[in-house]
Amino acid sequence: MEGKSRKYGILRPWLIGNVFSENQVSGIETMIITFSSILGGAWMDLEMIGGVFPKIAHALPFAHAIEAVRDTLAGRYSEILPHLV
């Protein structure tokens, strides 16, 4: 079991068999990844969506992480720190 927990993380072995089947856990993980990438602005600019969506996205760490990477790739190193604090 120790090898599986390293391979799948901490939560997945507990969810499989205790709460959900393996196929259900894969679907849940897919939804979490999709949701976090949308909230992070990985696929589109958050300001394009407008409304309360950017406010919700900036309350979570995903948007800040993606903006920090974008600033790093663009060479704007002085703008990285506010996203990390």
Legacy VTK file of the C-alpha trace (Angstrom):
# vtk DataFile Version 3.0
C-alpha trace
ASCII
DATASET POLYDATA
POINTS 85 float
0.000 0.000 0.000
2.937 2.319 0.588
3.811 2.344 -3.105
0.258 3.211 -4.093
0.057 6.151 -1.700
3.206 7.599 -3.221
1.953 7.060 -6.743
-1.536 8.470 -6.232
-1.046 10.939 -3.409
-2.626 10.854 0.027
-6.319 11.277 -0.715
-6.862 8.899 -3.624
-6.264 5.567 -1.790
-8.685 6.639 0.927
-11.384 7.643 -1.557
-11.153 4.417 -3.563
-13.040 1.720 -1.728
-14.119 3.896 1.173
-16.220 6.514 -0.578
-16.092 6.054 -4.350
-15.039 3.480 -6.933
-11.817 3.953 -8.894
-13.711 5.182 -11.985
-15.650 7.717 -9.921
-12.452 9.045 -8.340
-10.916 9.508 -11.812
-13.949 11.534 -12.860
-13.810 13.648 -9.711
-10.102 14.318 -10.235
-10.789 15.396 -13.818
-13.446 17.846 -12.626
-11.088 19.278 -9.975
-8.290 19.775 -12.513
-10.635 21.402 -15.036
-12.226 23.640 -12.410
-8.870 24.793 -11.030
-7.451 25.532 -14.492
-10.525 27.593 -15.415
-10.395 29.466 -12.101
-6.692 30.019 -12.562
-7.091 31.626 -15.945
-5.005 28.995 -17.698
-7.278 28.886 -20.744
-8.541 32.464 -20.921
-8.026 35.852 -19.342
-10.137 36.161 -16.192
-10.994 39.762 -16.994
-12.700 38.633 -20.213
-15.244 36.688 -18.194
-16.045 39.590 -15.880
-18.613 39.685 -13.105
-17.745 38.067 -9.799
-15.705 35.317 -11.469
-12.331 37.175 -11.289
-12.966 38.052 -7.647
-13.610 34.413 -6.782
-10.592 33.312 -8.834
-8.243 35.741 -7.058
-9.443 34.506 -3.660
-7.951 31.094 -4.559
-4.266 30.326 -5.226
-4.659 29.084 -8.810
-4.906 32.497 -10.499
-1.953 33.884 -8.548
0.243 30.921 -9.461
-0.547 31.213 -13.151
-0.004 34.990 -13.142
3.338 34.520 -11.369
4.447 32.058 -14.058
3.310 34.429 -16.823
5.265 37.293 -15.235
8.333 35.071 -14.938
8.167 33.987 -18.574
7.710 37.612 -19.676
10.739 38.701 -17.622
8.697 40.914 -15.268
10.444 39.645 -12.142
9.434 42.592 -9.959
5.756 41.695 -10.443
6.088 38.114 -9.178
6.261 38.800 -5.423
2.711 40.213 -5.003
1.300 36.949 -6.382
3.270 34.888 -3.899
2.427 36.885 -0.783
LINES 1 86
85 0 1 2 3 4 5 6 7 8 9 10 11 12 13 14 15 16 17 18 19 20 21 22 23 24 25 26 27 28 29 30 31 32 33 34 35 36 37 38 39 40 41 42 43 44 45 46 47 48 49 50 51 52 53 54 55 56 57 58 59 60 61 62 63 64 65 66 67 68 69 70 71 72 73 74 75 76 77 78 79 80 81 82 83 84
